[in-house]
Amino acid sequence: DVVVTELVDSGLLGEHILPVLRHARQQMLPGGRVIPHAATVHAMVIESTEIRRRSRVLERDGAATLWWGGRDVTVDESYTCEDLAALRHRRLTQPVAAMEIPLSHPPPRAEDASESSLCVETDLEIIADGQADAVAMWFDLDLLPPDAGASTCAFSTGPGREGNGWDQGIYFLPAGHVLRRGQRCRLRVAVVQDQLTFKLVGGETMDTTMHSPPSVPVKVGEMDMAHLNDTRHIDAYRQALTQTATTALVQGQQPITAVVEWSGNYSVLGLVAASVPAFQSVPLMIVTGTEESAITLRTWCQQGLGTPLRSVHVISSTDDRASSTLLDFLTQALSLPPDQNAAGAPSCQHVLVIHELVESSGWLRQGALQEARLLQSVLKASTTTTTTTTVVLPAAISVFVQGLEAPALLRQNRLEPENLLGFPAEQLLDGLGVRKFRELDLGNTQDNRPVTAAAMAFRVDMQHLVRAGQGDGANAEEEGEIVARAQVELPVTEPGTTLHAVGFWFLLHLTPPRADGNIENDDKMSFNTGEEGTSYGQGAVLVGPAPVVAGQRVQLEVVWSVSR
């Protein structure tokens, strides 16, 4: 009699509700009722530099940041889901009710807009000049048909609704579309291949021709695209890699013998290393997180930085043969005896290891420390000589913390008892830790503001990180489970406020240690994941609410373990 489904995401059709309900209507329910009955799509055009850098390759100084070898890099999804209240953006048009989609009787599948039975054009009222980066959409979901006599059986996913647990869909627009007040512009909305599509008709278009013609199409995730566009991050590593390559030569040491980069999926730090002239003939192994990303990076390496990178090897950490392949690579790279120094003694061979411990969310990349230690073990097994050392980038990592007033984070932690139907969700979620840890955007001052001074909790040498856990200690800390621990005092700077969370971020010291063991504090040779304008978010731990007043000091223990 009835089919009930909630196969909708914040973009409405992303969980394939149309083909599911079409099949249900044809095979199971020719005359019954479907809940939900219909959805009304609302949309507006926005400008957002954050969405821009996550949806397409950006240009800098007249050339695309990573337009190496003519690669055509595009994002692999047509939209993302974001809380509009938290996303920094400007509205360029007034919202419009763009389309109603019947879910009770889904339309036939269409392969393009020309054959779609659901394709409408709506006039837009432009309220601000700007670059059209995306269409922000939300929907009203009518659970019952109008003749059911139940007008309250509907809800909206629109921004601003009290208690709204939904994000909004952010559909990416092609580069180069500019809207100006007074112009005529229309929004074309269509359901194509059972997914929503949006297209602007009218307005102005800019010349977005790249200076190098694309030759190899590559698709990456939106956060990977943001990393590719993070020129501050890439430039800092490029300068540090260049200095690392020249340091040994200046000091009369053996040059870098091999380079290993183990930094996640679409990290380009290995290719950045390959672009450094001193490393172009040095064997390089890139270890990615998935076979898909390994295939993509192999394609990039075949195109090369103008010429094929024959010395670059790419493997996936999910490959069953990854460890043996890496061992074979290092064994072969280190098989040649090191040169003799001026005194006639063998010089030390150097292996450069590049890690990216922090992921785009602002948290430590899951499994990164275990990967670093595994690599250290493989390095030990690859050679019997005692003259092989590793140079690790980043050379050190500092952890910073700050108390925050962030009621929005606390609202995300709330569970409504009447919605749980007796299920012990609180105990389950507390056990998983998901109600304690949050992602954060320090630049969004509407959702959070500092209530204490910021402080550095500790600085950890990367050599210590990768070697921890290889001892014979009897307890967790001696075994390396605890990487660092610190007691921190955070002076409250704001009068009469509430502490909801402690935010944290990282400073990556990229410069290798000097001869005295100190890390050079050169801004060009470091990268701060807490700075605005980078591709990184920040992390937060919920600790409140706790009323605080100016002059108080918050006592905080910060622990960095292998797991978190």
VOMAR-914782 format. One record per residue (C-alpha): residue number from 0; z, y, x. Coordinates in steps of 0.05 Angstrom, whole numbers, padded with zeros to 5 digits. Each point is the difference from the previous one (the first is absolute). Example, Ala and Ser with C-alpha at 12.3 -4.5 7.8 and 13.67 -1.06 7.14 Angstrom:
2
num_Z_Y_X
0_00156_-00090_00246
1_-00013_00069_00027
//
This chain:
564
num_Z_Y_X
0_00000_00000_00000
1_00018_00049_00055
2_-00016_00010_00074
3_00048_00045_00039
4_-00016_00022_00071
5_00021_00053_00050
6_-00058_-00011_00048
7_-00004_00075_00014
8_00015_00038_00064
9_00006_00074_00011
10_-00076_00003_00004
11_-00003_-00036_-00067
12_-00054_-00054_00013
13_00018_-00022_00071
14_00033_-00065_-00021
15_-00063_-00024_-00038
16_00026_00008_-00070
17_-00070_00007_-00030
18_-00029_-00068_00021
19_00066_-00034_-00018
20_00002_00029_-00070
21_-00075_-00011_-00009
22_00010_-00074_00014
23_00062_-00003_-00045
24_-00038_00033_-00057
25_-00060_-00047_00007
26_00037_-00065_00013
27_00069_00005_-00031
28_00007_00057_-00049
29_-00062_00015_-00041
30_00038_00036_-00055
31_00071_00012_00024
32_00035_00061_00030
33_00000_00022_00073
34_00058_00041_00029
35_-00015_00051_00028
36_-00053_00024_-00049
37_-00033_00058_00039
38_00009_00049_00058
39_-00018_00073_00005
40_-00018_00025_00070
41_00021_00070_00021
42_-00028_00030_00064
43_-00002_00062_00044
44_-00031_00018_00067
45_00047_00014_00058
46_-00004_00024_00072
47_00044_-00038_00049
48_-00004_-00002_00076
49_00043_-00063_-00002
50_-00049_-00036_-00045
51_-00059_00027_00041
52_00025_-00030_00065
53_00014_-00067_-00035
54_-00067_-00006_-00034
55_-00053_00018_00052
56_-00012_00015_00074
57_00014_00073_00015
58_-00037_00043_00050
59_00033_00038_00056
60_-00033_00050_00047
61_-00068_-00014_-00028
62_00004_-00076_00006
63_00034_-00056_-00038
64_00066_-00018_00033
65_-00018_-00074_00010
66_-00076_00002_-00008
67_-00008_-00046_00060
68_-00066_-00037_00006
69_-00023_00024_-00070
70_00051_-00040_-00041
71_00000_00017_-00075
72_00073_-00007_-00020
73_00017_00001_-00074
74_00062_-00016_-00041
75_00000_-00069_-00032
76_00028_00021_-00068
77_-00024_00051_-00051
78_00069_00025_-00017
79_00074_00000_00018
80_00063_00008_-00041
81_00047_00059_00014
82_00055_00039_-00035
83_-00035_00066_-00012
84_00067_00036_00002
85_00010_-00025_00072
86_-00072_00007_00024
87_-00017_00067_00031
88_-00061_00025_-00037
89_-00031_00058_-00039
90_-00028_-00006_-00070
91_-00072_00025_-00002
92_-00013_-00014_-00074
93_00039_-00006_-00064
94_00016_-00071_-00023
95_-00048_-00029_-00052
96_00002_-00060_-00046
97_-00061_-00033_00031
98_-00009_-00068_-00033
99_00030_-00050_-00049
100_-00006_-00073_00021
101_00007_-00053_-00054
102_00042_-00057_00026
103_00005_-00039_-00065
104_-00076_-00009_00002
105_-00022_00010_00073
106_-00071_00024_00012
107_-00051_-00045_00034
108_00000_00001_00076
109_-00049_00051_00030
110_-00026_-00002_00071
111_-00017_00074_00005
112_00013_00064_-00039
113_-00069_00000_-00032
114_00014_-00063_-00039
115_00074_00014_-00014
116_00020_00008_-00073
117_00059_00041_00025
118_-00030_00060_00036
119_00018_00071_-00021
120_-00007_00070_00030
121_00054_00052_-00012
122_-00001_00075_00016
123_00052_00021_00051
124_00037_00067_00001
125_00004_00020_00074
126_00065_00038_00012
127_-00001_00005_00077
128_-00050_00002_00057
129_00004_-00059_00047
130_-00028_-00065_00028
131_-00002_-00056_-00051
132_00034_-00059_00035
133_00019_-00044_-00058
134_00007_-00010_-00075
135_00072_-00009_-00021
136_00005_-00042_-00063
137_00053_-00029_-00046
138_-00004_-00032_-00068
139_00032_-00006_-00069
140_00008_-00072_-00021
141_-00002_-00013_-00075
142_00033_-00067_-00011
143_-00021_-00005_-00074
144_-00060_00025_-00039
145_00009_00064_-00041
146_00001_-00038_-00066
147_00060_-00040_00022
148_00046_00057_-00023
149_00041_00002_00064
150_-00014_00067_00033
151_00054_-00010_00053
152_-00032_-00063_00030
153_-00033_00038_00057
154_00019_00030_00067
155_-00031_00044_00054
156_-00003_-00010_00075
157_-00011_00075_00009
158_00038_00040_00052
159_00064_00035_-00021
160_00023_-00049_-00053
161_00075_-00012_00004
162_00015_-00069_00025
163_-00073_-00015_00016
164_-00005_-00060_00046
165_-00075_00006_00009
166_-00040_00033_00055
167_-00067_00032_-00015
168_-00069_-00025_00022
169_-00034_00041_00054
170_-00075_-00015_00001
171_-00034_00022_00064
172_-00061_00047_-00004
173_-00056_00004_00051
174_00006_00054_00053
175_-00031_00067_-00008
176_00012_00020_-00072
177_00027_00071_-00010
178_00023_00029_-00067
179_00004_00075_-00014
180_00027_00036_-00060
181_-00055_00022_-00047
182_-00046_-00057_00017
183_-00021_-00054_-00049
184_00022_-00070_00018
185_00004_-00065_-00039
186_00037_-00065_00013
187_-00037_-00065_-00012
188_00046_-00058_-00014
189_-00028_-00071_-00006
190_00025_-00071_-00001
191_-00043_-00037_00051
192_00013_-00072_00020
193_00063_00004_-00043
194_00028_00057_00043
195_00006_00075_-00011
196_-00047_00046_00037
197_00000_00076_00004
198_-00056_00046_00021
199_-00006_00076_00001
200_-00063_00031_-00028
201_-00011_00072_00021
202_00039_00045_00048
203_-00020_00010_00073
204_-00013_-00051_00054
205_00011_00010_00075
206_-00041_-00029_00056
207_00039_-00062_00023
208_-00053_-00029_00046
209_00034_-00033_00060
210_-00025_00018_00069
211_-00012_-00074_00016
212_-00038_-00042_-00050
213_00042_-00058_-00026
214_-00023_-00069_00021
215_00057_-00048_-00014
216_00037_00006_-00067
217_00074_-00015_00006
218_00051_00000_-00057
219_00074_00011_00013
220_00062_00012_-00042
221_00021_00070_-00020
222_00060_00002_00047
223_-00042_-00028_00057
224_-00050_00056_-00015
225_00057_00050_00006
226_00017_-00029_00069
227_-00073_00007_00021
228_00003_00073_-00020
229_00066_00014_00036
230_-00027_00037_00059
231_00069_00020_00025
232_00019_-00073_00005
233_-00065_-00022_00034
234_-00001_00059_00048
235_00072_-00012_00022
236_-00016_-00073_00016
237_-00065_00018_00034
238_00035_00048_00047
239_00056_-00049_00014
240_-00050_-00056_00014
241_-00039_00045_00047
242_00064_00017_00038
243_00021_-00073_00002
244_-00068_-00019_00030
245_00005_00053_00055
246_00075_-00007_00016
247_-00007_-00065_00038
248_-00060_00025_00040
249_00036_00064_00019
250_00061_-00040_00022
251_-00044_-00048_00040
252_00016_-00059_-00046
253_-00045_-00053_-00029
254_-00041_00026_-00060
255_00012_-00028_-00069
256_-00026_-00072_-00001
257_-00002_-00013_-00075
258_00015_00036_-00065
259_00029_-00033_-00063
260_00006_00039_-00066
261_00041_-00031_-00056
262_00008_00053_-00053
263_-00018_-00026_-00068
264_-00065_-00002_-00040
265_-00048_00057_00011
266_00035_00034_00057
267_-00049_00033_00047
268_00048_00008_00058
269_-00036_-00056_00037
270_-00066_00035_-00009
271_00032_00065_00023
272_00021_-00037_00063
273_-00071_-00026_00008
274_-00026_00072_-00004
275_00041_00020_00061
276_-00048_-00002_00060
277_00049_-00036_00045
278_00008_-00056_-00051
279_-00073_-00012_-00019
280_-00007_-00059_00047
281_00071_-00027_-00010
282_00005_-00062_-00045
283_00030_00021_-00067
284_00029_-00045_-00054
285_00012_00028_-00070
286_00046_-00041_-00045
287_-00007_00019_-00074
288_00039_-00020_-00061
289_-00056_-00033_-00040
290_-00066_-00035_00012
291_-00035_00053_-00042
292_00023_00056_00046
293_-00018_-00042_00061
294_-00072_-00006_-00027
295_-00002_00075_-00011
296_00024_00016_00070
297_-00048_-00050_00031
298_-00056_00037_-00036
299_00025_00066_00029
300_00003_-00030_00070
301_-00071_-00026_-00005
302_-00023_00071_-00014
303_00048_00026_00052
304_00012_00072_00022
305_-00074_00011_00009
306_-00008_-00067_00036
307_00027_-00070_-00017
308_00071_-00013_00022
309_-00011_-00068_00033
310_00071_-00003_00029
311_00034_00008_-00069
312_00025_-00062_-00036
313_00027_00000_-00071
314_00043_-00054_-00033
315_00042_-00004_-00062
316_00074_-00016_00005
317_-00009_-00045_-00062
318_-00047_-00045_00040
319_00034_-00066_00018
320_-00030_00006_00069
321_00022_00072_00011
322_00055_-00016_00051
323_-00043_-00047_00041
324_-00059_00049_-00002
325_00045_00056_00024
326_00029_-00045_00054
327_-00069_-00019_00024
328_-00022_00073_00001
329_00060_00023_00041
330_-00003_-00060_00047
331_-00072_00015_00016
332_00012_00075_00007
333_00058_-00012_00048
334_-00032_-00057_00038
335_-00026_00043_00056
336_00051_00013_00055
337_00024_00072_00004
338_-00027_00044_00055
339_00040_00012_00064
340_00035_00066_00007
341_00002_00041_00064
342_00056_-00042_00028
343_-00038_-00064_-00011
344_00044_-00025_-00058
345_-00031_-00017_-00067
346_00000_00058_-00049
347_00029_-00009_-00069
348_-00047_-00016_-00057
349_00010_00041_-00064
350_-00013_-00021_-00072
351_-00001_00058_-00049
352_00029_-00019_-00068
353_-00011_00046_-00060
354_00045_-00008_-00061
355_00002_00040_-00064
356_00069_-00015_-00027
357_00000_00050_-00058
358_-00044_-00010_-00061
359_-00029_00055_-00044
360_00058_-00005_-00049
361_00047_00026_00054
362_00036_-00067_00007
363_-00003_-00047_00059
364_-00060_-00046_-00006
365_00024_-00068_-00025
366_00001_-00051_00055
367_-00018_00050_00054
368_00059_-00016_00045
369_-00011_-00074_-00007
370_-00073_00010_00019
371_00020_00041_00061
372_00047_-00055_00023
373_-00052_-00054_-00011
374_-00049_00040_00042
375_00052_00006_00055
376_00009_-00076_-00001
377_-00075_-00011_00004
378_-00004_00049_00059
379_00053_-00041_00037
380_-00037_-00064_-00013
381_-00067_00029_00023
382_00019_00007_00072
383_00045_-00031_00052
384_00000_00060_00045
385_00059_00047_00002
386_-00043_00060_00014
387_-00025_00011_-00071
388_00034_00054_-00041
389_-00012_00030_-00069
390_-00008_00073_-00018
391_00018_00010_-00073
392_-00025_00056_-00046
393_00039_00032_-00031
394_00047_00000_00059
395_00060_00017_-00044
396_00016_00015_-00072
397_00053_00048_-00028
398_00030_-00005_-00069
399_00018_00064_-00038
400_00042_00004_-00064
401_00017_00055_-00050
402_00039_00004_-00065
403_-00041_00017_-00062
404_00009_00023_-00071
405_-00052_-00042_-00035
406_00015_-00014_-00073
407_-00072_-00026_-00010
408_00015_-00058_00047
409_00063_-00015_-00039
410_-00038_-00001_-00066
411_-00046_-00053_00028
412_00062_-00042_00011
413_00021_00001_-00074
414_-00006_-00061_-00045
415_00003_00007_-00075
416_00047_-00055_-00026
417_-00034_-00004_-00068
418_-00066_-00017_00034
419_00028_-00059_00040
420_00012_-00047_-00060
421_00061_-00030_00035
422_-00036_-00016_00065
423_00044_00014_00062
424_-00052_00044_00032
425_00050_00045_00036
426_00031_-00058_00040
427_-00070_-00026_00017
428_-00027_00067_00023
429_00064_00017_00039
430_-00006_-00067_00035
431_-00071_00017_00021
432_00021_00070_00021
433_-00056_00033_-00040
434_00048_00046_-00036
435_00027_00028_00065
436_-00062_00015_00042
437_-00053_00051_-00018
438_-00062_00033_00028
439_00005_00075_00009
440_-00043_00062_00011
441_00042_00052_00035
442_-00054_00052_-00012
443_00009_-00006_-00076
444_00055_00052_-00009
445_-00002_-00008_-00075
446_00028_-00071_00004
447_00048_00008_00058
448_00033_00051_00044
449_00044_-00006_00062
450_00075_00008_-00010
451_00020_-00017_00072
452_-00026_00015_00068
453_-00047_-00052_00031
454_00025_-00041_00058
455_-00027_-00052_00048
456_00036_-00066_-00010
457_-00025_-00034_00063
458_-00058_-00010_00047
459_-00023_-00070_00017
460_-00042_-00021_00059
461_-00058_-00043_-00022
462_00010_-00048_00057
463_00069_-00013_-00028
464_-00029_-00013_-00068
465_-00051_-00051_00022
466_00050_-00036_00046
467_00058_-00001_-00049
468_00017_-00067_-00030
469_-00018_-00040_00062
470_00071_-00006_00026
471_00052_-00055_-00009
472_00052_00040_-00039
473_00042_-00034_-00053
474_-00001_00055_-00053
475_-00056_00038_-00034
476_00007_00063_00041
477_-00001_-00037_00066
478_-00060_-00039_-00024
479_-00037_00065_-00012
480_00004_00000_-00076
481_00030_00070_00005
482_-00047_00046_00038
483_00042_00063_-00003
484_00062_00027_-00035
485_00027_00071_-00003
486_00054_00041_-00034
487_-00029_00066_-00024
488_00032_00063_-00028
489_-00043_00041_-00047
490_00029_00070_-00015
491_-00012_00022_-00072
492_-00039_00065_00001
493_-00008_00014_-00075
494_00057_00023_-00045
495_00019_-00039_-00063
496_-00054_-00053_-00001
497_-00008_-00075_-00007
498_-00018_-00052_00053
499_-00047_-00052_-00029
500_-00034_-00031_00060
501_-00008_-00001_00075
502_-00071_00011_00023
503_-00025_-00026_00066
504_-00061_00005_00044
505_-00022_-00016_00071
506_-00021_00036_00063
507_-00047_-00044_00042
508_00004_00016_00074
509_-00068_-00021_00026
510_00007_00019_00073
511_00021_-00057_00045
512_00066_00009_00038
513_00001_00040_00064
514_00024_-00031_00064
515_00072_00020_-00018
516_-00005_-00037_-00067
517_00000_00063_-00044
518_-00049_00010_-00056
519_-00039_00064_00007
520_00011_00046_-00059
521_-00071_00026_-00005
522_-00021_00019_-00071
523_-00071_-00020_00015
524_00024_-00068_00021
525_00042_-00014_-00061
526_-00011_-00009_-00074
527_00049_00019_-00056
528_-00007_-00040_-00065
529_00044_00052_-00034
530_-00049_00058_00009
531_-00040_00026_-00059
532_-00074_-00013_00003
533_00002_-00069_00031
534_-00021_-00064_-00033
535_00071_-00025_00000
536_00054_00003_-00054
537_00074_-00004_00014
538_00053_-00050_-00022
539_00063_00010_-00040
540_00064_-00039_-00013
541_00038_00015_-00065
542_00073_00017_00014
543_00022_00042_-00059
544_00009_00038_-00043
545_00057_00031_00040
546_00021_00073_-00010
547_00003_00038_00066
548_00016_00072_00021
549_-00021_00041_00060
550_00043_-00014_00061
551_00012_-00073_-00016
552_-00025_-00053_00048
553_-00033_-00063_-00024
554_00019_-00060_00043
555_-00058_-00047_00006
556_-00011_-00066_00035
557_-00073_-00014_00017
558_-00019_-00071_00018
559_-00068_-00025_00022
560_-00006_-00075_-00005
561_-00060_-00045_00010
562_-00009_-00007_-00075
563_00008_00075_-00019
//
